[in-house]
Amino acid sequence: MIRTVVFALALGGTAQAEPCRQALALGLDVSGSVDAREYRLQLEGLAAAFDNAAVRSALLSSPGAPVSVIVYEWSGPSDQAVIAPWVSMQDAATLDGFIETLRQTTRRDASPGTAIGVAVSLGASFLDGKSDCWKRTLDISGDGKSNLGPRPRDVKDAMAAKGITVNALVIGADNPSSGDTRQAEIGELSSYFRAEVIAGQDAFVETALGFDDYEAAMTRKLLRELEVLAVSDLSLD
């Protein structure tokens, strides 16, 4: 059974008191291939990306129709947990609190498996509670192929049918001794995520050449995902 902490923490943000421009769920890979150093780089990189001036501007550009964000970790089929529950980015103080939550998160024990299909399905279940948002986006960060649980290809069509876009941030090997082989490895992994994981309108794969590059890659991805929606024909009353 998936840890109940996931649902207990995620349900608090399902009610919408105002128009929601976009719901963004981010799933972070914490499987056995991610060591302690890489875990911190991932969390600090995500926090720094949300604190980037351009990303902050995009998030806070329409306070009357804010973006809602949730962050969860995933590994094996029965091992996921929310680390930052749904928050509506209505002002700078709220965004600052969200960033601090990420920076204060410490690593929990996690199983070594890589269950991408389960991670995608779980992210979609969070987004199901945000059906009134104009756009719903799921981010999956990962440094390896799925090896447990349902294949991601077997769940991706359901995402597109729900109107959910699934994007990916693929993290390549960061071992300096591997030299130019890193480019080949990340190319192969990107092709896998492109064929097996991403889904929906305008879905894309962003790449990070190792966890040291995670912040820059996440910043690029967030800016692409948060492109201003055309809302001239939508009422904010």
RAMOZI-V272501 format. One record per residue. N is the residue number from 1. PSI is psi in whole degrees, 0 to 359 (none if undefined). OMEGA is omega as a letter, one per 40 degrees, with the letter a starting at -180 (NA if undefined). Layout:
BEGIN
N|PSI|OMEGA + N|PSI|OMEGA
END
This chain:
BEGIN
1|133|i + 2|139|a + 3|131|a + 4|341|i + 5|329|i + 6|309|a + 7|322|a + 8|322|a + 9|334|a + 10|334|a + 11|341|a + 12|339|a + 13|19|a + 14|329|a + 15|137|a + 16|117|i + 17|351|a + 18|164|i + 19|144|a + 20|117|a + 21|319|a + 22|140|i + 23|126|a + 24|116|i + 25|130|a + 26|122|i + 27|121|a + 28|133|i + 29|119|i + 30|30|a + 31|180|a + 32|339|i + 33|351|a + 34|110|a + 35|180|a + 36|318|i + 37|315|a + 38|324|i + 39|313|a + 40|321|i + 41|322|i + 42|312|a + 43|314|i + 44|324|i + 45|320|i + 46|316|i + 47|315|a + 48|323|i + 49|318|i + 50|337|i + 51|356|i + 52|138|a + 53|317|a + 54|321|i + 55|316|i + 56|316|i + 57|318|i + 58|319|a + 59|322|a + 60|13|a + 61|335|a + 62|78|a + 63|338|i + 64|346|i + 65|76|a + 66|168|i + 67|137|i + 68|137|a + 69|140|i + 70|145|i + 71|132|i + 72|158|i + 73|151|i + 74|153|i + 75|260|i + 76|176|a + 77|331|a + 78|26|a + 79|87|i + 80|156|i + 81|141|i + 82|132|i + 83|342|i + 84|102|a + 85|170|a + 86|129|i + 87|137|i + 88|117|a + 89|75|a + 90|337|a + 91|172|a + 92|323|a + 93|319|i + 94|317|i + 95|318|i + 96|320|i + 97|321|i + 98|315|i + 99|319|i + 100|323|i + 101|316|i + 102|316|a + 103|332|a + 104|355|a + 105|132|i + 106|156|a + 107|136|i + 108|167|i + 109|135|a + 110|149|i + 111|157|a + 112|348|a + 113|166|i + 114|98|a + 115|80|a + 116|322|i + 117|317|i + 118|319|i + 119|319|i + 120|315|a + 121|320|i + 122|316|i + 123|321|i + 124|324|i + 125|324|i + 126|316|a + 127|337|i + 128|329|i + 129|0|i + 130|39|a + 131|342|i + 132|359|i + 133|145|a + 134|333|i + 135|139|i + 136|124|a + 137|135|i + 138|127|i + 139|128|i + 140|117|i + 141|137|a + 142|152|i + 143|15|i + 144|173|a + 145|155|i + 146|137|i + 147|4|i + 148|155|i + 149|187|a + 150|146|i + 151|141|i + 152|329|i + 153|336|a + 154|352|i + 155|346|a + 156|326|a + 157|326|i + 158|329|i + 159|312|i + 160|322|i + 161|331|i + 162|354|a + 163|19|i + 164|131|i + 165|129|i + 166|115|i + 167|166|a + 168|145|i + 169|109|a + 170|128|a + 171|116|a + 172|172|i + 173|140|a + 174|27|i + 175|111|a + 176|333|a + 177|345|a + 178|349|i + 179|224|a + 180|346|i + 181|340|i + 182|321|a + 183|319|i + 184|319|a + 185|315|a + 186|330|i + 187|317|i + 188|317|a + 189|322|i + 190|320|i + 191|321|i + 192|310|a + 193|325|i + 194|321|a + 195|325|a + 196|339|a + 197|306|a + 198|154|a + 199|158|i + 200|178|a + 201|129|i + 202|26|i + 203|147|a + 204|165|i + 205|126|i + 206|153|a + 207|145|i + 208|126|i + 209|78|a + 210|163|a + 211|340|i + 212|336|a + 213|4|a + 214|315|a + 215|311|a + 216|317|a + 217|317|i + 218|322|i + 219|314|i + 220|317|a + 221|316|a + 222|318|i + 223|323|i + 224|321|a + 225|332|a + 226|17|i + 227|137|a + 228|130|i + 229|148|i + 230|112|a + 231|16|a + 232|334|a + 233|10|i + 234|135|a + 235|137|i + 236|10|a + 237|none|NA
END
